[in-house]
Amino acid sequence: MAREQLPLQSGWEVCRMATVVDRAAFASGAALPDDAESYPARVPNSVHEVLLEAGRISDPHNGDNAEQSAWVGDEDWGFRVSFDTPELDGRSPWLVFEGVDTVAEGFLNGRAVQSFDDMFLRYEIEVGALLAPVGEPNLLALEVRSPSAAIAEIVPPEEHGGRVIPHRYLRKGSGDFTSYLGVRPESLKVGIPGEVRLELRPSSWIDDVRILSRIGDEDGSGTGVDVAVEVSGGAAGGWHLEWALTGPDGALLVSGDEARGSSAWNIPIVDPQLWWPRTHGSSPLYALAVRLVVEGAVADESEQRFGLRTISLDTDDAATGEERFRFSVNGTPIYMMGANWIPVEGITNAWRGDRARRLLDLAEEAGMNLLRVWGGGLVPDDEFYEECDHRGILVWQDFMFGYGVYPADQPAFIARVSEEARAQVRRLRNHPCVLVWVGGNENFFAWDLEFGEPSFGQQLFAEVLPAICAELDPSRPMHVNSPWGGGPYSNWPLSGDWHDDSTLKYSYKSSVPTFTAELGRVSTPSLQSMRRFMSEDELWPADFDPAVSRPGLIAWPEMWSHRAPGGAWERIGRIEDFCEPAGPGDLIRSLGIAHGEYLRASVERHRRGRPNGDRGATRRSWGDIVWRLNDTWPTIYWSVIDSYLQPKIAFHYLRRAFDPVLVSFEQTPDDLGVWVTNDSTDAVDGELALERLRFDGTVIGRLAVPVSVAPGQSLRVADAAPLGPVFVRDELLRARFRGRDVTWIFTGERYLNLLDAALDVTLDGDELVVTTDRYARQVVLDFDESLPISVSDNYFDLAPGGRAVVGVSGRADGDRIRVSALNASEREVGAQESGAPAAETVLETTAGAA
C-alpha cells in the first residue's frame, strides 16, 4: 500500500488548563468537569482566534481590547481530538506536526509521545505501538504551556551579562513579544498554527527530492537538472524510482526508470524556457514527478515544480572597483524593487491564505519583483512560495532571528537552530523564487547600537548558517545578516545592504546606498480604516489641538500613540510642508503624502544610481525594499498596505517610483535636470518634452530632447537651466516621455499659491478619465473601501491641461467614485448604470476635509 496522509483538522477541543483538575485525565480523554472552560475548534489555529469566535474575548484588533486579552498568553491551554485507527495494511503510522506554538507536551491515548519547544520545526513521531486497534478511537492531546511562564523559568548564563532578552532563548516568533507590530502590550499567542496529520508510511518512502538547475550555452545546449532523491525506511526487497518531466505547458517531455537503489541522475532539457522575475519576463515552471516502487507497487510519490534559472550576487563593480550588492538572474543584473513581508494576521500564527494572496496581488500592482521574509516574523506556508514561483516574485529569505542578540554561543541552542536551518533549506531550495538566504535581521546591528563589538554569538551567523547553506544549496548566495557588509559598522550604506535609520540619526554616505533592505517613514491607514478600530472620540477628541506648540510634542491624539509602536512619531515624514490639520482626515493626508514623497524621492535617487550632482557612469544602488509591505495589526507605522488590506497613500507613490521606465527630476542647490532610468528588458527611445508652466497653464518655456536608454542604464537626459529661473510658489516643471507625465514643484505644499482648478471626470467601463484646466494638487479617488474596487493610480498631481486615465477594477454598477484635489471641488461618478458613460455630479467640498 502507498503512503497516505490523513489530516486531523476538525473536532478539536481547546481547554483552559487552569480549569481542568486532573491533567492526566484530560490527556487520556476523560470527560471534563462541568465548570471547565472549553471550546470547539479547528486546527491550524491559535487560542486568541478560538476565544474570539466563541465570544470569550473582545476583538483585539480594536481600541485597547488587546490589553484586556493579554491574559491568554499567561495561561496553559489544552488541545485534544479523537480519531479512529484506519486500516494500516502493513504501513507504519506517524503523527506529523507542521508547527506547535511553542512549549508543549504531546500525548496519545494518555501516553507521552513528544516534547515540543520550537515553533519553526516539523515534528514526526512513529506511533504504531500506541494506536488503538483498527476502527477504534484514539485520543491525541497537547498541553501547550504559557509562553510567559516558560520564559520566566529561563535562567540566562552569567556570561551573557543581560545582553540576551529572555524570550530569545525560546524558538518562537519574536514579533509576539513586542508592541512593534502594532498591538499593546503584546500578543503572546499560543496554539497549533501548523497542520496535524496521521501519515501511513510503507516500508520505504520519499523523504526529499532535490533539483538543481544547470544552465548551458545561449543556444540551450547543456541545460538540464541534477536530481537527488532521499529514500527513508528499508524495504527488504529493494526499490527503484520512476520519473516523468513535464514542461510548462503540461506536456510530457521525458520519463525514465532509475536502476534499483539509484537515487541521483541528471536530465537534459531541450529548448529550455528560463524562469525570470516578473519585471524581466515570464516565469515558466516545469514539474518532476517521482514514484518510489517497492516490489512492483508504488509506495510513494512526489511532484516538485521548479524553474530553470541561475542567481549570482556581485559585490564589486568590474569597471570601477566600487563595492556593489547587485543580484543577477540568468546573468542579467536586476534592480530589486520590493517590500518586507511580515505575518499576515496578528490574532493567530496560523497561515491565512486568502489574506496572503491579496497582499501578493497588491505587491504585483505596485510593480514589485521581490519580497523579503523578515526574520522577526514567521516562515510562510508553502502556498506563499508556490505563488511567488508562479507570479515571478523573488524572495529574500531571512532565517528566523529578529532584532537583537541571541544565545548563539550555547551548543544546545546552536544545535537546535541548525536543525531548523537545515529543515528550512531542504524545504525551500527547489523554489525558483528564493533569491538568497540571509542569516537574520539586525543581529550585528543590535550589537552596534546597544553593546559595541560582539563578544559572543558571531559563529552562528558567520560560520554555522553559511556552512549549512553551502552544503544543502550551493545554487544561491548566502548573506550573513541584514544589514551587513564590510564597512566600519554593520549598517554601512556603501557595503552590503543598508537599513534606513535616517529618521533618528544622520547616516553618513547614505543618499545612494549599495542596496536598501529597509526604507520608509510612518503614516496612518486611511480615514475609513482608522474608523474601524477607533471610536470617533479616540480618533479626534473634541479638545484635541494638533499644533506643535513646543519642541518634541507628539501632535496626534493619544489613541494614535497607543496604536503605534513606541517612537512612531519620531519616524514620520516632513509634515511641516503641509497646512495645519483641522481634523483627522487632514492629518492622515499630510502623514501619508509625506511618507509617499519620501519613498518617491529615495527610490528615484537610488535608481538613478548616483548621489545628487554626481554624473558617474555606473549605478551604485541595485535595490530598494521598503519597510514594510503590510500590517499584522491595525496600527500606525511604516507599511504601505494596512491590516484591512487597503493600500495606504504611500502605496501609490511607491507604485509610480517602481515603474520599470522611470522619469525623475534631480534638484541640487545648483542644478536641475531630468533622468530616465530603464529597468525594463528593452531599450527605450523617444523624445522627452520638458516644460515650464504657471499653475494657470501658461507655458513659459519648452524644450525637447532625444532620449535613448539601454536596459539597466540610468541617464541624465535634460537640463532645465535653459527654461530660466522658476517662480517656486507659482510655477512647476513638467516632463513627458513615452506616456509618462511627471510634474515637479519647488516648495512645500503650504507655500504654494494654488489657483482653483476645475476637474472633468468621466467613468466609462473600467477607465476613469480625469482632466484639469489648471494645476491640480493631489488628485484623489475615494470610494467605499468595503467594496472590492481597485484603481491603477491615486494621489497624483495633474499638470494644467493634463489628462490621466486610471484603470478601475472590481466596481459594480452603481458603485460611486469621488474625485477631488486639494484645490478642486469634488466630482462624483458611478451612479448611472452601465450602457453609457457615468454621469458626473459636482459637490462643493475639497480633498483633505476632516
C-alpha positions, 0 to 999 in steps of 0.5 A: 500500500502507498503512503497516505496522509490523513489530516486531523483538522476538525473536532478539536477541543481547546481547554483552559488548563487552569480549569481542568483538575486532573491533567492526566485525565484530560490527556487520556480523554476523560470527560471534563468537569462541568465548570471547565472552560472549553471550546470547539475548534479547528486546527491550524489555529491559535487560542486568541482566534478560538476565544474570539469566535466563541465570544470569550474575548473582545476583538483585539484588533480594536481600541485597547481590547488587546490589553484586556486579552493579554491574559491568554498568553499567561495561561496553559491551554489544552488541545485534544481530538479523537480519531479512529485507527484506519486500516494500516495494511502493513504501513507504519503510522506517524503523527506529523506536526507542521508547527506547535506554538511553542512549549508543549507536551504531546500525548496519545491515548494518555501516553507521552509521545513528544516534547515540543519547544520550537515553533519553526520545526516539523515534528514526526513521531512513529506511533504504531505501538500506541494506536488503538486497534483498527476502527477504534478511537484514539485520543491525541492531546497537547498541553501547550504551556504559557509562553510567559511562564516558560520564559520566566523559568529561563535562567540566562548564563552569567556570561551573557551579562543581560545582553540576551532578552529572555524570550530569545532563548525560546524558538518562537516568533519574536514579533509576539513579544513586542508592541512593534507590530502594532498591538499593546502590550503584546500578543503572546499567542499560543496554539497549533498554527501548523497542520496535524496529520496521521501519515501511513508510511510503507516500508520505504518512502520519499523523504526529499527530492532535490533539483538543481538547475544547470544552465548551458550555452545561449543556444540551450545546449547543456541545460538540464537538472541534477536530481537527488532523491532521499529514500527513508525506511528499508524495504527488504526487497529493494526499490527503484524510482520512476520519473516523468518531466513535464514542461510548462505547458503540461506536456510530457517531455521525458520519463525514465526508470532509475536502476534499483537503489539509484537515487541521483541522475541528471536530465537534459532539457531541450529548448529550455524556457528560463524562469525570470522575475516578473519585471524581466519576463515570464516565469515558466515552471516545469514539474518532476514527478517521482514514484518510489516502487517497492516490489512492483507497487508504488509506495510513494510519490512526489511532484516538485515544480521548479524553474530553470534559472541561475542567481549570482550576487556581485559585490564589486563593480568590474569597471570601477572597483566600487563595492556593489550588492547587485543580484543577477538572474540568468546573468542579467543584473536586476534592480530589486524593487520590493517590500518586507513581508511580515505575518499576515494576521496578528490574532493567530500564527496560523497561515491565512491564505486568502489574506496572503494572496491579496497582499501578493496581488497588491505587491504585483500592482505596485510593480514589485519583483521581490519580497523579503521574509523578515526574520522577526516574523514567521516562515510562510506556508508553502502556498506563499512560495508556490505563488511567488514561483508562479507570479515571478516574485523573488524572495529574500529569505531571512532565517528566523532571528529578529532584532537583537542578540541571541544565545548563539554561543550555547551548543544546545541552542546552536544545535537546535537552530541548525536543525531548523536551518537545515529543515528550512533549506531542504524545504525551500531550495527547489523554489525558483523564487528564493533569491538568497538566504540571509542569516537574520535581521539586525543581529550585528546591528543590535550589537552596534547600537546597544553593546559595541563589538560582539563578544559572543554569538558571531559563529552562528551567523558567520560560520554555522548558517553559511556552512549549512547553506553551502552544503544543502544549496550551493545554487544561491548566495548566502548573506550573513545578516541584514544589514551587513557588509564590510564597512566600519559598522554593520549598517554601512550604506556603501557595503552590503545592504543598508537599513534606513535609520535616517529618521533618528540619526544622520547616516553618513554616505547614505543618499545612494546606498549599495542596496536598501533592505529597509526604507520608509517613514510612518503614516496612518491607514486611511480615514475609513480604516482608522474608523474601524478600530477607533471610536470617533472620540479616540480618533479626534477628541473634541479638545484635541489641538494638533499644533506643535506648540513646543519642541518634541510634542507628539501632535496626534491624539493619544489613541494614535500613540497607543496604536503605534509602536513606541517612537512612531512619531519620531519616524514620520515624514516632513509634515511641516510642508503641509497646512495645519490639520483641522481634523483627522482626515487632514492629518492622515493626508499630510502623514501619508503624502509625506511618507509617499514623497519620501519613498518617491524621492529615495527610490528615484535617487537610488535608481538613478544610481548616483548621489545628487550632482554626481554624473558617474557612469555606473549605478551604485544602488541595485535595490530598494525594499521598503519597510514594510509591505503590510500590517499584522495589526491595525496600527500606525507605522511604516507599511504601505498596505494596512491590516484591512488590506487597503493600500495606504497613500504611500502605496501609490507613490511607491507604485509610480517610483517602481515603474520599470521606465522611470522619469525623475527630476534631480534638484541640487542647490545648483542644478536641475535636470531630468533622468530616465532610468530603464529597468525594463528588458528593452531599450527605450527611445523617444523624445522627452518634452520638458516644460515650464508652466504657471499653475494657470497653464501658461507655458513659459518655456519648452524644450525637447530632447532625444532620449535613448536608454539601454536596459539597466542604464540610468541617464541624465537626459535634460537640463532645465537651466535653459527654461530660466529661473522658476517662480517656486510658489507659482510655477512647476516643471513638467516632463513627458516621455513615452506616456509618462507625465511627471510634474515637479514643484519647488516648495512645500505644499503650504507655500504654494499659491494654488489657483482653483482648478476645475476637474472633468471626470468621466467613468466609462467601463473600467477607465476613469478619465480625469482632466484639469484646466489648471494645476491640480494638487493631489488628485484623489479617488475615494470610494467605499473601501468595503467594496472590492474596487481597485484603481491603477493610480491615486494621489497624483498631481495633474499638470494644467491641461493634463489628462490621466486615465486610471484603470478601475477594477472590481466596481459594480454598477452603481458603485460611486467614485469621488474625485477631488484635489486639494484645490478642486471641488469634488466630482462624483461618478458611478451612479448611472448604470452601465450602457453609457458613460457615468454621469458626473455630479459636482459637490462643493467640498475639497480633498483633505476635509476632516 
